[in-house]
Amino acid sequence: MTSWRPTGDELDLASRRVLVTGGAGFLGSYVVEALERRGTQHIFVPRSAEFDLRDRAAIERMLEVARPDLVIHLAAVVGGIGANRENPGRFFYENMVMGIELIEQCRRFEVEKTVVAGTICAYPKHTPVPFREDNLWDGYPEETNAPYGVAKKALLVQCQAYREQYGMNAIYLLPVNLYGPRDNFDLQSSHVIPALIRKCVEARDAGATHIDAWGDGSPSREFLHARDAAEGLLAAAERYDGADPVNLGTGSEITIRDLVELIARLTGFEGEIRWQPGQPNGQPRRRLDVSRALERFGWRARIPFEEGLRETIAWYESIT
């Protein structure tokens, strides 16, 4: 394995005008902070009330106002298994149209570089573990999140096609499941970690005897702290110019059963965990091969999982 080494031709983010779609959101807030640490003076964060990314005219107006050298596309309509199951059409259309229109307008406006965040949900349901980027097209995604996954995967094809035809510097990254402070803790739309933290904290404080957990606990997941993900995105923005998609993750997995027990211990919830095997498990396993990110642009995750969970729990308790 050959690892990345500095070449002297990195993109200097401090001197660039950077537009971050979704920059006011969970991951986006960490990306903006990471840009500020690099000394970036011109950071434009569009708000959906003013710039509807489903509308071509709004995207054109946004690019005219911001005049970015770098666009980082994080905006997405996302949620956990329940939200995906209830909104397959919306999740497909809105994620597809936002990305397609934005990438096309970045091409027309001759943006120097475009970074597109994909999703781990794009991988086939039964991808061999660890997930390698070359496995992306080996099957259909897990059914409960396939519309979202397919919509985001189509943007990889667009980036590659535009690179081939127009010479566009568009790169595509695949962050694994994210977590951290500022996550969405709404039980109707949240992902597994914030949902479990909220359930355990509320049950502990109420003196409840049990919590309910979806599925049977057998699937595994890999989790990446959003602060690490932000650093990965910017490392790629600085150093990577290639057509191949790149995973962003830790390379380690935990079963949902072990995750629930860990969060219960860290929150001090001592009651029963009642599994609901009639609810969907989602994809059977998720663990990434993360070697390409190290090879291509010298990035690896840094934050230990339990440390990140403790930070996230402390943050949630501070706002409740």
TAQUI-V64624 format. One record per residue. N is the residue number from 1. RES is the residue in three letters. PHI is phi in degrees with one decimal (999 if undefined). Layout:
n=N res=RES phi=PHI
n=N res=RES phi=PHI
//
This chain:
n=1 res=MET phi=999
n=2 res=THR phi=-105.1
n=3 res=SER phi=-90.4
n=4 res=TRP phi=-63.1
n=5 res=ARG phi=-130.4
n=6 res=PRO phi=-55.3
n=7 res=THR phi=-114.5
n=8 res=GLY phi=88.7
n=9 res=ASP phi=-115.1
n=10 res=GLU phi=-67.1
n=11 res=LEU phi=-74.8
n=12 res=ASP phi=-83.1
n=13 res=LEU phi=-69.5
n=14 res=ALA phi=-62.8
n=15 res=SER phi=-97.1
n=16 res=ARG phi=-102.4
n=17 res=ARG phi=-88.6
n=18 res=VAL phi=-119.1
n=19 res=LEU phi=-109.9
n=20 res=VAL phi=-120.0
n=21 res=THR phi=-71.8
n=22 res=GLY phi=74.6
n=23 res=GLY phi=-68.0
n=24 res=ALA phi=-93.7
n=25 res=GLY phi=-90.5
n=26 res=PHE phi=-61.3
n=27 res=LEU phi=-62.8
n=28 res=GLY phi=-58.0
n=29 res=SER phi=-64.6
n=30 res=TYR phi=-73.1
n=31 res=VAL phi=-64.7
n=32 res=VAL phi=-61.5
n=33 res=GLU phi=-62.8
n=34 res=ALA phi=-66.1
n=35 res=LEU phi=-64.1
n=36 res=GLU phi=-61.6
n=37 res=ARG phi=-64.0
n=38 res=ARG phi=-83.9
n=39 res=GLY phi=88.1
n=40 res=THR phi=-66.6
n=41 res=GLN phi=-90.9
n=42 res=HIS phi=-115.5
n=43 res=ILE phi=-119.9
n=44 res=PHE phi=-111.3
n=45 res=VAL phi=-115.4
n=46 res=PRO phi=-71.6
n=47 res=ARG phi=-105.3
n=48 res=SER phi=-63.6
n=49 res=ALA phi=-64.8
n=50 res=GLU phi=-100.7
n=51 res=PHE phi=-129.2
n=52 res=ASP phi=-81.9
n=53 res=LEU phi=-72.2
n=54 res=ARG phi=-84.7
n=55 res=ASP phi=-113.4
n=56 res=ARG phi=-56.6
n=57 res=ALA phi=-62.8
n=58 res=ALA phi=-67.2
n=59 res=ILE phi=-65.7
n=60 res=GLU phi=-58.8
n=61 res=ARG phi=-64.0
n=62 res=MET phi=-61.1
n=63 res=LEU phi=-69.7
n=64 res=GLU phi=-65.9
n=65 res=VAL phi=-72.9
n=66 res=ALA phi=-82.1
n=67 res=ARG phi=46.3
n=68 res=PRO phi=-77.8
n=69 res=ASP phi=-88.5
n=70 res=LEU phi=-131.3
n=71 res=VAL phi=-116.5
n=72 res=ILE phi=-114.2
n=73 res=HIS phi=-97.5
n=74 res=LEU phi=-113.9
n=75 res=ALA phi=-58.6
n=76 res=ALA phi=-160.0
n=77 res=VAL phi=-102.2
n=78 res=VAL phi=-133.7
n=79 res=GLY phi=178.4
n=80 res=GLY phi=-81.0
n=81 res=ILE phi=-58.7
n=82 res=GLY phi=-61.9
n=83 res=ALA phi=-65.3
n=84 res=ASN phi=-63.8
n=85 res=ARG phi=-68.5
n=86 res=GLU phi=-86.6
n=87 res=ASN phi=-130.7
n=88 res=PRO phi=-62.6
n=89 res=GLY phi=-67.5
n=90 res=ARG phi=-62.7
n=91 res=PHE phi=-63.1
n=92 res=PHE phi=-66.5
n=93 res=TYR phi=-63.6
n=94 res=GLU phi=-68.5
n=95 res=ASN phi=-69.4
n=96 res=MET phi=-66.0
n=97 res=VAL phi=-68.6
n=98 res=MET phi=-59.6
n=99 res=GLY phi=-68.3
n=100 res=ILE phi=-60.7
n=101 res=GLU phi=-67.7
n=102 res=LEU phi=-65.8
n=103 res=ILE phi=-62.4
n=104 res=GLU phi=-61.5
n=105 res=GLN phi=-72.8
n=106 res=CYS phi=-62.1
n=107 res=ARG phi=-63.4
n=108 res=ARG phi=-64.0
n=109 res=PHE phi=-85.9
n=110 res=GLU phi=55.6
n=111 res=VAL phi=-63.1
n=112 res=GLU phi=-61.0
n=113 res=LYS phi=-151.7
n=114 res=THR phi=-126.4
n=115 res=VAL phi=-111.4
n=116 res=VAL phi=-113.2
n=117 res=ALA phi=-88.8
n=118 res=GLY phi=-88.9
n=119 res=THR phi=-149.2
n=120 res=ILE phi=-66.5
n=121 res=CYS phi=-66.7
n=122 res=ALA phi=-74.5
n=123 res=TYR phi=-70.2
n=124 res=PRO phi=-57.8
n=125 res=LYS phi=-57.2
n=126 res=HIS phi=-110.8
n=127 res=THR phi=-63.8
n=128 res=PRO phi=-59.3
n=129 res=VAL phi=-94.8
n=130 res=PRO phi=-78.8
n=131 res=PHE phi=-67.0
n=132 res=ARG phi=-105.4
n=133 res=GLU phi=-55.6
n=134 res=ASP phi=-70.0
n=135 res=ASN phi=-87.0
n=136 res=LEU phi=-55.4
n=137 res=TRP phi=-103.8
n=138 res=ASP phi=-87.7
n=139 res=GLY phi=171.5
n=140 res=TYR phi=-91.0
n=141 res=PRO phi=-64.2
n=142 res=GLU phi=-57.4
n=143 res=GLU phi=-58.9
n=144 res=THR phi=-67.7
n=145 res=ASN phi=-124.5
n=146 res=ALA phi=-61.0
n=147 res=PRO phi=-57.8
n=148 res=TYR phi=-65.2
n=149 res=GLY phi=-63.3
n=150 res=VAL phi=-66.9
n=151 res=ALA phi=-60.3
n=152 res=LYS phi=-71.6
n=153 res=LYS phi=-68.2
n=154 res=ALA phi=-60.4
n=155 res=LEU phi=-69.9
n=156 res=LEU phi=-62.4
n=157 res=VAL phi=-60.3
n=158 res=GLN phi=-62.7
n=159 res=CYS phi=-59.7
n=160 res=GLN phi=-68.1
n=161 res=ALA phi=-65.2
n=162 res=TYR phi=-70.9
n=163 res=ARG phi=-63.9
n=164 res=GLU phi=-67.9
n=165 res=GLN phi=-84.1
n=166 res=TYR phi=-111.7
n=167 res=GLY phi=70.9
n=168 res=MET phi=-74.6
n=169 res=ASN phi=-84.9
n=170 res=ALA phi=-120.9
n=171 res=ILE phi=-118.7
n=172 res=TYR phi=-131.1
n=173 res=LEU phi=-118.8
n=174 res=LEU phi=-121.7
n=175 res=PRO phi=-68.7
n=176 res=VAL phi=-78.3
n=177 res=ASN phi=-54.3
n=178 res=LEU phi=-99.0
n=179 res=TYR phi=-154.2
n=180 res=GLY phi=142.0
n=181 res=PRO phi=-55.3
n=182 res=ARG phi=79.7
n=183 res=ASP phi=-64.9
n=184 res=ASN phi=-86.8
n=185 res=PHE phi=-104.7
n=186 res=ASP phi=-74.2
n=187 res=LEU phi=-64.7
n=188 res=GLN phi=-78.1
n=189 res=SER phi=-137.0
n=190 res=SER phi=-78.9
n=191 res=HIS phi=-85.9
n=192 res=VAL phi=-65.5
n=193 res=ILE phi=-66.2
n=194 res=PRO phi=-61.7
n=195 res=ALA phi=-63.0
n=196 res=LEU phi=-68.7
n=197 res=ILE phi=-60.3
n=198 res=ARG phi=-62.9
n=199 res=LYS phi=-59.2
n=200 res=CYS phi=-67.9
n=201 res=VAL phi=-65.4
n=202 res=GLU phi=-66.0
n=203 res=ALA phi=-66.2
n=204 res=ARG phi=-59.5
n=205 res=ASP phi=-68.0
n=206 res=ALA phi=-88.2
n=207 res=GLY phi=70.3
n=208 res=ALA phi=-69.1
n=209 res=THR phi=-90.6
n=210 res=HIS phi=-157.9
n=211 res=ILE phi=-128.1
n=212 res=ASP phi=-99.4
n=213 res=ALA phi=-130.5
n=214 res=TRP phi=-68.1
n=215 res=GLY phi=76.1
n=216 res=ASP phi=-114.3
n=217 res=GLY phi=85.6
n=218 res=SER phi=-79.7
n=219 res=PRO phi=-64.4
n=220 res=SER phi=-113.2
n=221 res=ARG phi=-139.4
n=222 res=GLU phi=-115.3
n=223 res=PHE phi=-127.4
n=224 res=LEU phi=-123.6
n=225 res=HIS phi=-62.9
n=226 res=ALA phi=-61.3
n=227 res=ARG phi=-68.1
n=228 res=ASP phi=-64.6
n=229 res=ALA phi=-60.8
n=230 res=ALA phi=-61.0
n=231 res=GLU phi=-65.0
n=232 res=GLY phi=-64.0
n=233 res=LEU phi=-60.3
n=234 res=LEU phi=-75.5
n=235 res=ALA phi=-60.8
n=236 res=ALA phi=-67.4
n=237 res=ALA phi=-60.4
n=238 res=GLU phi=-75.7
n=239 res=ARG phi=-124.1
n=240 res=TYR phi=-113.5
n=241 res=ASP phi=-141.0
n=242 res=GLY phi=-155.6
n=243 res=ALA phi=-82.1
n=244 res=ASP phi=-73.4
n=245 res=PRO phi=-68.2
n=246 res=VAL phi=-134.3
n=247 res=ASN phi=-70.3
n=248 res=LEU phi=-122.9
n=249 res=GLY phi=-166.0
n=250 res=THR phi=-106.0
n=251 res=GLY phi=83.0
n=252 res=SER phi=-130.3
n=253 res=GLU phi=-129.9
n=254 res=ILE phi=-142.4
n=255 res=THR phi=-71.6
n=256 res=ILE phi=-61.9
n=257 res=ARG phi=-61.1
n=258 res=ASP phi=-67.2
n=259 res=LEU phi=-63.7
n=260 res=VAL phi=-60.4
n=261 res=GLU phi=-64.9
n=262 res=LEU phi=-66.7
n=263 res=ILE phi=-66.2
n=264 res=ALA phi=-59.8
n=265 res=ARG phi=-64.6
n=266 res=LEU phi=-69.8
n=267 res=THR phi=-90.7
n=268 res=GLY phi=81.6
n=269 res=PHE phi=-83.6
n=270 res=GLU phi=-113.1
n=271 res=GLY phi=-82.0
n=272 res=GLU phi=-82.3
n=273 res=ILE phi=-104.6
n=274 res=ARG phi=-102.4
n=275 res=TRP phi=-80.7
n=276 res=GLN phi=-119.2
n=277 res=PRO phi=-64.3
n=278 res=GLY phi=-75.2
n=279 res=GLN phi=-87.9
n=280 res=PRO phi=-68.3
n=281 res=ASN phi=-82.9
n=282 res=GLY phi=79.8
n=283 res=GLN phi=-59.4
n=284 res=PRO phi=-61.6
n=285 res=ARG phi=-143.5
n=286 res=ARG phi=-141.4
n=287 res=ARG phi=-154.1
n=288 res=LEU phi=-97.1
n=289 res=ASP phi=-83.9
n=290 res=VAL phi=-107.4
n=291 res=SER phi=-70.4
n=292 res=ARG phi=-64.8
n=293 res=ALA phi=-62.5
n=294 res=LEU phi=-68.4
n=295 res=GLU phi=-68.0
n=296 res=ARG phi=-84.1
n=297 res=PHE phi=-145.0
n=298 res=GLY phi=67.4
n=299 res=TRP phi=-112.8
n=300 res=ARG phi=-145.9
n=301 res=ALA phi=-68.5
n=302 res=ARG phi=-120.2
n=303 res=ILE phi=-87.2
n=304 res=PRO phi=-60.4
n=305 res=PHE phi=-62.5
n=306 res=GLU phi=-64.6
n=307 res=GLU phi=-61.6
n=308 res=GLY phi=-65.2
n=309 res=LEU phi=-64.1
n=310 res=ARG phi=-59.3
n=311 res=GLU phi=-62.7
n=312 res=THR phi=-67.3
n=313 res=ILE phi=-63.1
n=314 res=ALA phi=-61.4
n=315 res=TRP phi=-64.4
n=316 res=TYR phi=-61.9
n=317 res=GLU phi=-65.2
n=318 res=SER phi=-73.3
n=319 res=ILE phi=-105.6
n=320 res=THR phi=-112.3
//
